[in-house]
Amino acid sequence: MPLRLDIKRKLSARSDRVKCVDLHPTEPWMLAALYNGNVHVWNVESQQLIKSFECCDLPVRASKFVPRKNWVVAGCVSITWT
């Protein structure tokens, strides 16, 4: 039996893949690490892009909110950051 999901919201960005997502524990924010080297922070209620970071020219493999420090951390394939 196939899994059927109703899509309620759609957020889009120009990238081949989403490598990682994280949800903020207290704010309506979603963090997306993208294959194109960017990290996006979306407001899931308004479906608006809040912030975009250009981390590197290669895929961002992981990203995470650190709420108590108000940080976003990200790890990419490249050793150098642009």
Secondary structure as UniProt FT lines:
FT   STRAND          18..23
FT   STRAND          29..34
FT   TURN            35..36
FT   STRAND          38..43
FT   TURN            44..47
FT   STRAND          48..54
FT   STRAND          60..66
FT   HELIX           67..69
FT   STRAND          71..76
//
